Amino acid sequence: MAGLYIHIPFCKQACHYCDFHFSTNQDYRTKMCEAIAKEIEIQANYLDGELIETVYWGGGTPSLLSARELAIILNAIHTHFSVHGKAEITLEANPDDLTKEKLRELQMATINRLSIGIQSFDDATLHFFNRAHTRDDALRCVANAREVGFANLSLDLIYAVPERAKTIWENDLSELTKLQPEHVSAYTLTIEDKTVFGKWQKTKRLKPICEATGVSDFEFLMQHLTSEGYEHYEISNFSKPGFVSKHNSNYWRQQNYLGVGPSAHSYNGVSRQFNVSNNHQYMKSLTNGRITFEREVLTRENKINEYIFTSLRTMWGCDLTHLKSSYDYSLENSPALQKTIELQFAVVKDHVVNLTPKGMLLADQIAIDLFA
């Protein structure tokens, strides 16, 4: 099962927490789509003819693209790859973009799953984040999507926001579950150095995130969504039965994928490659028929550590038998694993390690302790 990721590096405005690669200058959007189509042509053999079963439009804000711009990339995909007739095709979108007309355009472009960046239903929080939409926009876009016929919606929220009352987070989750999305992604607010929030924190304008608040918000998130019938299948992701994100699950399970667009990453089991994170350099190189990227050839240790790191985040867990058979790496008698179990951060059943809810709070450190 192979996947295709398309990075659309444009946004209306910069959210104060975001450090993804994007530009607010959209003057060359069509030229960028043509460059991405060219990269798809050049990379036609990257996946060795594997059938594409997931396509993910990320960014940036892919919902900014016009029907014509979507078609430029779609035509390249279907010219150079075989796409499964029932492929999961996801597009990230902002609520303020999703008019009924836009939603119908997306359906015509074969999009069958939307990942909508709501982040909060509290207008003061949205203003703090510098989001371009309001609570009413969020509610309206979900209603529009349902009316047009979208039956697979993922909604994003952010928690652990400094100086925000806990009741706002509780209300966000209450508002969300009333909408009954098939999938929920919830992320703790992370302050990155080069963002507006990063600069505010350095000048003391923004208080540091309180660790206790993050823990409390995460625990409430788990309790609330599981009580509403959602499966907690990855640390930051919840779904109704049958609606896990197939594309992102492939990342966590080391399936091959091609990433196109500036800053996009690709993986084929042997190496990872990383496209240049500069829009004009990216387009210039494609004009000359080449792709500017860096490649990392994966060592045995890289593969072991990636598997441990990603598998521990999921409900499928870290398979000790797979580690032994695939990489000749054994954790069966690992003191670090035994300590993790004794502290009730993980359990082992049928040779599979799964983190407990308590362990999920320390997932990264637990994985590092188990690394080769």
N, C-alpha and C positions, 0 to 999 in steps of 0.2 A: 504494500500500500504506500504509494508515493504522494507527496504533497507539493503544492506550488504556493509560494508566498510572494505577494506583489506589494512593494513599499511605495506608497504615494506620498511624496514629501512636501505637502502643502497644508496649511491651516489658515483660517480667517484671522486668528489672533493667537498669541502665546499664552497658554495656561501657566500660572505661576509656579507649578510643581513639575512641569514637563521637561525632560532632558532628551526626548527622542529627537531624531533628525528630521527637521522640517524647515520650511520657509514660509513667511507670510506674503511674499511676493509671488503672485500667481500669473504674472504676465506671460510666462513661458510654459504653462501647463500642458498645452497640446504638444509642444516640442518634447517635453519630458515623456509624455505617453508614447510618442514615436520612438524615443530612445529606448524605453522599456520594451517596446515591441521588437526593436532590433536586438536587444540583449536576449530576448526569448528565442529569436531565430538562431543566434550564435550558440546558445546553450541547449539547443534541441537534443543533443545526445548526452547531456549531463546525467540523466536518470536511466540511461541504458534501455530506453523503450518501455520502462515501467508505466503501467496505467495510472493516470492521475485520479485519485479518489477524494482529494480535498484541495480546494483553492481558497486562499485567505487574502483578502484585500485589506492591508493595514496601513498605518501611517504614523503621523500625519492624519489627514481626514479624507479618506477615499470618497465620501459622500459629496465632496465638492465637485467631482468630475461630472462633465456633461455626458449625455447619451453618446455623442460622437466620440468623446475621449475614451469612454468605457469600451466602445466598439473597436477602437484602434488596438487596444490590448487584447480584447477577447478574440478578435480575428487572428492575431498572432498565436495565441494559445491553441486555438483549434486547428490552425495550420500545422503547427510543429509538435503537438502532443496529442495523445489519445486520452480523452477525459471520460471517465465512467458516467453512464447515463443518469446515475443516481448520486453523483458526487455531492458532497457537502461543500457549498460555495458561500463563504461568509464575507460580509463587507462591514467594516467598522464605520459607524456613522455618528454624527452629532444630532441631537434632537431638533435643533433649529433648521436643519437641512431637509428634514423628512416631511415634506408636503405630500399630499396624495399623488400629485403629478410626478414628483421625484421617486416615490415608492413604486409607481407603475413603470417608470424608466428602469429601475433596478430589477424588477421582475422580468422585463424584456431582456435584460442583460444576464438572465439566468441566475441571479442572486436568490438563494433560497433560505439564507440565514443572516440575520442582522445582529451585530454586536454594538449596542447603543451606549455611548458614554454619558450616562446620566450624572453619576458621581454623587449627587445629593438632591433631595427634594426641598431643601431649605434655601430660599433665595439669598439670604445673607451669606451662607457658605459658598454658594455658586459665585457670588460677587467676589468673595475672598479668594477663590480659586482663579478668578478672571475667566470664567466660562462665558460663552456667548448666548446661553439659553437660560430660561427661567423654569420654575417648577411647572407652570402651566404648559410651557413648550414640551416638557418631558411627558406629561400626561397626554397631551394632544398627539404627540408623535406615536406613542404606543397604540392609542386608539386608531389612528390613521393606518398604522401597519396591520392591525388586526382586520380592519374594514377592507383593506385592499387584498388581504389573504395570506399574509405572512404567518406561518404556524410554528416558527422556530426563532424565538427572540432571546438574546442574551443581554442582560442589563448590568452595567458596571456601577459600583459604589466605591467610595473612599472613606476610610475610618481613621481613628487616632489623630484627629485634627486638633491642634493646640487651641486651648481656651474656648472649646466648644462644649456646651452642656451635653451630658450623656443622653438626655431626653431627645436631642436632635437625631442622634444615631439610632435610637430606638424607633423614632418616628420614620426615619428613612427606610428602615427594614419593614415597618408596618405598611408604609405606602407601597413599597416594592412588591410585597407578597400579595397585596390586593390586585396588582396587575397580572399576577400569575405568569411570569416569564418562564420559559422552559429551562433557562440557564441563568446563573448569577455569577459574576466575578466580583470579588471584593478585595480591595488592596489597602494595606496600611499606607498612610501618607509617608513618603520618603523624601527627605530634604537633600537634594543634590546641589553640589557647589555652584554650578554654572547657571542655575535657575534663579528666578526672582526670589523665591523663598530662600534659596541658599544665600543670596546677597543680604536679604533681610535678617537672616539669622546671624550673619557675621556682624551686622551693625546693631544687634540686639532689638531690632524692630519686631522680630518674630521669636517667640519663646521656643525652646527645644521641645520636641514631642516627649510627653511623659510616658515612660515605659509602662507604668501601671495602667494608664488609660488605654494604651494599645492592647495590653493583655485582657483587660476587662471588655473592651469592644469586641475583640476576637472571640472571646468565650461566649458573649451574648450572640454574636453572629452565628456561631456553630449551633448553639441551643435553639435559636429562633428558626433557622432555616431547616434544620433536621426535623424539628417538630412540625414543620409545614410540609414534610414529605420529600425534601430535597436530599439527594445523596451528596455527601462531602467527599468527592472523588479526587480532589487535589487541594493542597493547602488553601489556595485562594479561589477555588472554583467549586460550584455546587450545581447540580442539575436534577431535573425530574428524571425518573427512570427512562433510559433510552435516549437521553438528550445530552450526553457528554459531548464536549467539543472534540470531534474526531481529529481535526487538524492539530490542535494543541496536544492532544493525547499522543499523537504520533511523535511530537518532539520529545515528550517525556519517556517514550518507549523506543527511542533511537531508530525510528523509521527514516528513510531517505526523503529529503526535500530540497527543492531548488528555490532560492530567494532571488528575486530580480528587483532592480531599482536601487537608487543610492542608499548605502548603509545596510542593504539586505545581506543576510547570512545564508549559506547553503551547507548541506551535510550529505555525504554519500557513504558513510560507514568507514571510509579510509581517511578522509580529511574534512576540514571545515574551511570555507573561504568567506571573506568579508569584503563586500564592495566598498569602494571609496565613499566617504560621508561628505561629499561636496557635490552639489547639484550640477554646477557648470563644468566641473572636471569630469563628472560622470557622463554628461551629454557630449562633451567634446571627444572623449575617448570612443564613444559609440559611433559618432560621426565618422571616425577613422576606422571603424570596424573592429574595435577591440574593447575589452572590459578591464577597467582598472580595479584590481582587488589584491588582497593578501591571502595567502593560503597557509594553513597549519596542518601538517601531517600528524595524525593522531598516533601516539605511542600506546603500548599496552596499558601503561599506567593512566594515560588520558582516558581511555575507554572504560577502564574499571571505575575510575573516580566519577566520570560523567554518569555511568549507570547507577552508582550508589546515590549520587546527589539527586538525580531526577526521579528515580524509582521510589525513594523514601518519601517523596512529596505526595505520592499517589495512593489511592486505596488498594492498588494492585501490589504495592510493596516491593521490597528488594528480595529477589529470589536467590537464596544462597546456592542452590543447585546450579542455576544459570551462571553465577559468578565462577563456580568451580569448573563447570564443563566448558564454558566459552573462553575464560581467561586464566584458568588454573590459579584462581585466587580464592582462598578460604577464609571465611569469617567465623566458622563454626566455633572455634575456641578463642576468639578474639577477646582479650580483657576489656577492650573499649566497648564491645557489644554487650558483654556480660554486665558491665557497670551500667550501661544504658537500660538494660532490662531490670536490674535491681532497683534503679531509681524510678521505675515505672514510666519511663519515657518511650518504651517500645515493648512489643510482644513478638514472640516467634511461634508460628504455627505452620506445620507442614513445610518447614525449611524456608518460610517467607517471613521477613521482618516488616512489621507495620508499626508506624509511630502511633502512640496514644494521643488523645487531644492535648495532654500536657506536653508530650514530646514535640508536637507540631510547632509549639512556641519556640523551640530550640532546634528546628530542623537543620538549618545550615551548619551549626556547630557540631551536631551529632554526626552529620555526613562527613564533615572534615575529620573528625576523630576516627572514622572508619576507613578513610582513604588509604590507598596503596602508597 
